[in-house]
């Protein structure tokens, strides 16, 4: 009993320390990598001062809206800290064109624009070209869509997202496949999306688009058994249920044969 109580207190203490930076009444939505860094670890200030992408150094980092920001120098860190809203990317660092069509898509740091003092990132050249075909109109659409995207997908606290060493969730299985096909289907690493600091793979672009329109509806939930007992252990991706359990056949499985991997902290409602 004492050992169980100690374990519970230890887990809750760790969770409290890790989760303290967000409050449930303030939703945020920021694209982060597996380390929790925005813009894939690139320096947000460099886009403004140098007009080019520059890889940030974790030694110079700040936190804003639940995400880490890395900088190339202490000077850039100081500029960001003085006015983070000025340098943080628009649309939470998600693709600007995707926001304009009410979706969430990852970005490539080299595809960027500074428009009216705002850093807008894009997924690739195709997205950039489509965005620029009607730049003003697409900005209006993205600005209109963004509050709704935050309401639907934003988070106020943090939760555990199980990933492998490469930051991939669900062991690379397609999260949408559980809903559309009723079974686990291995995703294609070339078709991926990022949400809550984890990468998700899909069998098709169609599944990726479904996920990007409402990622909170398709992401896996924590195993009900382990959540109830405050035990964090891997779930089997082959469990073909929207709410995944620890064993491939039974939610009440007392052991888990899934290989060990790491838990990454992402935010959830």
N, C-alpha and C positions, 0 to 999 in steps of 0.2 A: 504493500500500500504506500509506504513512504517513498519507495523507489519510483512508483508510478507518479506520485504527486510531485516528486522532484523533477522528473522528466517533463511533466506538464508545465511546471513553472519555468523550467529552462527554455522550453519551446516558445512559450508565450512571451518570455522576456526577450528572446531573440527576435520574435515577430514584432514586438513593440518597438524595438530599436530600429528595425528595418522599415517599418510601416509609418513611422511618425511624421514623415514629411508631407503627407497628404491628408486632407480632411474630406469626409464623404459629401459635404455640401458644396464642394468646388470641383467640378469635373474638368479634366484636362485631357488632351489628346495629342501626344507627341510621338513621332516615329523614332524608335530607338533600336540599336543593335543589341546583340546578346550581352554586351557589357553595360547596357543602359545608357549608351551615349547617343546623343542626337547627331544628325547629319553624318552618320557612320564614322564618327570620331573626327570629322573635319572641323577646321577653325571657322566659326561663324563670322568673326570679325574680319578675317582675311578677305572675304568676298567684298567687303566695303573698302578696306584700306589698300588692298593689293589688286583688286578686281580679278582674282583668280582663286581657285580652290587650293587650300593648303592643309596638309594633314596636321591635326593637333597633337599635342604631347600630353599624356595623362598626368604629367607632373604639374601642368598648369590647367586646372579644371575648376569649374563652378557648377552649381546646380540651379536649375530654373524649371518651374512647372514639372517637377518630378523627373527630369532628364539631366544627365551629365553633359556638359559642354567642355570639349578639349580645345586648347589654344596652342599656337606655335610659340608664344612668348608670354612673359608676365605682363608686358604692356597690353597685349590684346585681352588678357584676362581682366585687367583693370578697366579697360574700356567697356567690356561686356558688363562687368559688375556695376558700373556706374549707370548703365541704361540697358538692361537685358532685353526689354521689349523692342528696342530699336534694332538689335542685331539678331534676335531669334528669328528663324525662318517663318514665313507665312504658312498658314494651313498646317501648323504643327510639324513642318518639315516633310509633309507628304507631297506627292506630285500635284502641282498646281492644275494641270490639265484634268487630272482625275477628279480633283475636288469640283471642277466645273461641271462634270457629268455625274456628280453625287456619288463618287467612289473614293476608296482609299487605295493608293498604289505606292510602292516604294520608289526611291529616287536613285539617281546616279549623281554623285557630288559634282561632277564636271559639267552637268547640264543645269545652268543657273542663269538668272537674270536679276538685276536690281531695277525694280520698276516703282517709281514714286517713293523711293526710300525703303522699299520692302524687298527682302530676299525671297525670291520664288524659285523653287527647285522643280526639276522635271524628271520623269522616269528615264527618258532616252530622247534621241533626236526626233523620232516620230511624234512623241508627245509634245516636244517643243515646237515643232512645225505646226501641229494642229492648234496649239495654244496661240501661237503668233498669227495664225490665219485670221483671228478675230480677237486680238489681245484684250482690248477694252471690254468686249462682250464677255469673254471668258473669265476675266477678273470679276466682273459683276456677278456672273453665275457662281463662281467659286466662293465669293464673299457671302452670297445668299445661302449657298448650300452648307457652308462650314459650320454654322451654329447647330444645324440639324445633325450633322455628322458627329459633332462633339456630344450632343445629347444622346444619340443612339450608341455611340461607341466609346465615349470618354469615360474616364475612371476617376475615382476619388480616393481609393485606398490601394493597397498592393496585394497581389496574390502570387502563389507559386505557379510557375509555368515550367513543366518538365521538358528538358531539352537534352539532346546528346552533346558531345564535345564540340560540334560545329554549330550549335545553337538551333538545331532543327527540332521542332516539336513533333509529337506523335510518331517518332521513329521514321519520319518521312512519309507516313501514310496521309492520304488525302482527307482532310476533315469534312469536306462536303460530301465525299463518297458515302459516309455513314448515313447521311440523310437521303441522298438521291438513289443510292444503290442498296442500302440496307446491309452493307458489308464493308470490311476494310479493303482498301485498294491502295497499292503503293503509288505514291506520287512521283512525278518527274522533277528532278532537281533543277531543270532548266525553266520550269514553270513554278515560280515561287512568289510569295507575298510575305510581308513582315507585319507582325502585330504584337504589341506588348513585349517587345524585345526578343521575340522568337520568330524563326523562319518556318513557313508552312509550304509544303510541296503539293502539287495538284496534277491530276492525270490529264487535264485539258485547260485551255484558256477559259472555256466556259465556266468550269468549276472555280477557277481563280476569280473571275468576275463576280460570281455569286458570293464568294467569300468576302471580296472587297466591298460589296454593297452593304453587308451587315456582318462584320467579323465577330461581333459579340454573340451572334446567334449560332455561329458554326464552330467557335472555339470549343475545346474539350473542357468539361467540368472536372473538378477534383473527385477522386473516388469517394462515394458517400461513406463507405466504411472507414477509410483512413481519415477523412475529414472529421468524422464523428469522434474518433479516438485520438485526434491530434497527432497522427503518425504520418510522416511524409515519406512515401515510398513510390517507386515507379509503377505506372499502370501499363497494362498490355495494350498495345495499339490494335491488336487483333480482336479485341472485345468489340463486337459490332453493335454498340449501343450509343445513342447520343451522349448519355452520361456514362463515362467510362469507369470500369471497375478494375480492381487489382489483378484479378485472374481472368483468363480468357473464357471461362465458362460459368463462373459463379461470383456474384458480388460479395459473398461471404467468405471468399477464399482467405485462409489464414496465413498464406505465404505467397510470395511473389517471385516468379522465376525470371522476370525481365532483368536483363543485365543492368548493372548499376550505371547510372549516368548522373548528371548534376541537375540541381534545381536552380533555375534563374528567376530573379524577382521581376515580375511585371505587375502592372496596376490593374485593378478590376473594380467594379462597382460593389 
